[in-house]
Amino acid sequence: MEITGKTALITGGSKRIGKAITLGLAKEGCNVIIHYNSSEKEAQELKTLVESFGVKGYLLKADLTKEEDIIKLSEEASNIGVDILINNASIYYKTPLETATFKDLDTFYSIHVKAPFYLSKILGKKMYEKKEGRIINVVDYSAILPYPDYTPYTASKGALLTMTKAFAKEFAPYVLVNGILPGPIVPPEDLQDKELPLKKTLLKRWGGEQEIFKAVKYLIETEFTTGSLIPVEGGRLIF
């Protein structure tokens, strides 16, 4: 599918990996809908930058832990028209089993499962009716190789991984649904030892946000890849 002239919704699109995806698509001539929650200043600045590339930029605010906000986001995005959905929004924090709560599970599940599910259901149906569309889920390599103290996070990402394959079947043959498995792309903002995660990574470096955009670009342009998961993790899965 051609990127130029299409419209993409990027959840969590104002910062970090989401920002890189948003800018990359805008530079390719794609109109972008930037979803944000608390990062309004960053979203406004990004919208201005996006429009400097001669494409349309839209801002949609939603708290993905609230069902009513998820529904509203899907409706507003549907009214604009979406050709490409990128479920990128994520939350990440340590949850040792001893202290993990139902609230933690609900938070991870809402952002990583409920929001992508509902957005894919509503927007994917419209794509199917048009007989063209792309849904891309930014999962995590830990959905395959989990690590201690983050089990609620990795479990929710595992659900997103399975959902990727399920929606690929639901919307075939017109809507291609795929996932990306990032590894050490950019350090978490609160990470003190930035070398520690690289010790079990073959390439021994942080990948950078552009590596995720490269995978996104491929998954939009491909005509024969669906239900697949592309590792972008520097060899972490085979260390």
N, C-alpha and C positions, 0 to 999 in steps of 0.2 A: 504494500500500500504506500502510495506517495505521502510524504509528510507535509509538503507545502500545501497550504490552503485548508488543512484540516484543523480541528479544534480538539485540544486535549485538556482533561481535568487532572491535575496533579494534587493529591491530598498531601498535606504537610509540605506544600510547594514553596514556602518562602525562605527556608533555611537549609544549610548543609546539602545533603544529597538531593533533596527536593528542589532546592534553588538551582543546582547544576543541571538537573533534568529540565526545569522550566526554561532556563536560559538557552540550553542546547537546542530545545525544540523551537524556541522563538527565532534563533539564528537560522534554523532550517526552514523558516517561513510558516510555522505552525502557530495558530492562535492559541492562547493558554488561559485556562481558568485556574487561578491560584487559590487553593484552599488554605486557610490558616485558622488558628484559634486565638492564641494570645500574642502572636508576633505581628501585630497590625502595622507598626512602623516599618519593619522589614518588608512586609508584603506590599505596602504602598510604594516604597522605594524600588522594589523589584518590578512592580507593574509599570512604573515610569521607564525603567531600563528596557523592559520587554517591548514597550511601544516604540522605543527608539529604533527598533529593527523593522518597523513598518507593519507589525502585526497587531491584532487586537489582544488586549489584556483585560481580564475580569478578576475581581476579588470576591470570594465567598467565605464568610466566617461561619464556623461550626465547631461545637464541642462534641467530638466523636464519642464521648462517654455518655451522651444523652441521646436517646432514641429519637426524640422530636427534632433534634438538630440534624441527625443523619437523614431523616425523612425530608426535612426542609432543603438540605444540601442537594439531595438527589433530584428534587423537584426543580430547584433553581437551575441546576446544571442541565437538566433535561430541557428546560425552556430555552436555554442558550443553544443547546445542540452539542453533543459530544461524540466524536469519532474514536477517541482514544482515552481510555481510563487507566490512570496509573495510581494504584493503591500503594502509596509510599509512606503515609503517616505512621509514626511508630512512637512507642515509649519504651524506655530501657532503664531499669534500675535493679539493684541487687535485692533478691528476696530469698534469703536462707529459709529452709523448710521450717525451722524452729519459729520463725517470726512471720511467715507468709500467711495472709489472711484471705477471707472471701472477697474483701474489697480489692485486694491486689489482683485476684483472679478476674473479677468483674472488669477492672480497668484494662488489663491486657486483652481480655476477650472482646471488650467493646471496640477497642481501637484496631486490633489485629484480625478480628473475625467478623463481628457484627457489621461494622461500617463497610468493609470490603464486600461482604456478602450482599448487603442491601443495595449498595451502589452498583455492584455488578449485575444484580437482578434487574434493577430498573433501567439502567443505562444500556446494559447488554441487550435487553429486549428490544430497545429502540435500534441498536446497531443491527441486530438480527433482522429486523423488519426492513432495514435499508440494504441488507445483504452485504455489509462490510463493517468491520470494526476491529479494534484491538483492546484487550484488557491485559495489563501487565502488573503483576503483584511483586513488590519488593519484599522478599521473605527474609531469610537469614540462613547461613550455612549451619547454624546450630539447630535448625529444625531436623537436620540429619545427624549431626554430631553434637549433642547437647553437652553442656558443662555445668558443674555444681554451682549452687547458690543463685541460679537464674531459671529454675524449673518452670515457674508460671509463665515467664517470657517465652522460653523455648517451646513449651507446650502449645501456647497460642500461635506461635509461628508454624508449628507443625500442622495445626488446623488450617492455616492459610495455605500451606503447601498442598494439602489434600484438596482444599477448595479449588485451587488452581486447576488441578486435573479434572475435578468434577464439573466445573463450569466450561472447560474445554469440550467436554462431551455434551453438555446441555446446549451450547450455542454453535456446535459444528453444523454445517461446514463453513458458515459465513463469518463468524467472529473467532479470531485466533486468541487464545488465552494462554499466557505463559508466565513464568516466574523467574526472578533473579535471586541468587543466593549470595549476598555480599558477605565478605569476611572482614579483615581489617582495612576498611576504606578510609575513614577519618577517625581520629581518637575521640572518644566521648569527652564532653567538655569538662567533666570532673575527674578525668583519669590522671593520676599523679605519675605513674611509671609508664610512659608511652612506649617503652621498649619491651615490656613484659608480654603483651599479646603477640609480638613478632617472633618470639622464641620458638613457637610451634607453627610457623608459617614458612614455607619453603623459600619464598622470595625475599623474606627478611626486611620488608618495608611496607609502609602504608600505601594503599593503592591510589587514593585520591578519588574525588567524586566523579571525575570525567570517565573513569572506567565503568561506572554504572550507566552513565549516559550512552556510552558506546554500545552496551548491551541493549538498552532501551531502543536505540536507533535500529539495531538489527531486528529486534522483535516487532517493530512497526513495519519495517520494509519487507521482511520475509513473507513469502506466500505459502510456505510449506512446513512451518514449525508451529505446533500447538500442543498444549498439555506438557510442555517441556520446562525444565528448570536449569538455568544457566549459572554455573558456579563462577563467581568473580571474587575469589578468596585467596589468591596467591599461593594455592597449593595446600591450604589448611586442611582440606578434607582427606589428603593422602599423606600427611606428615607421619 
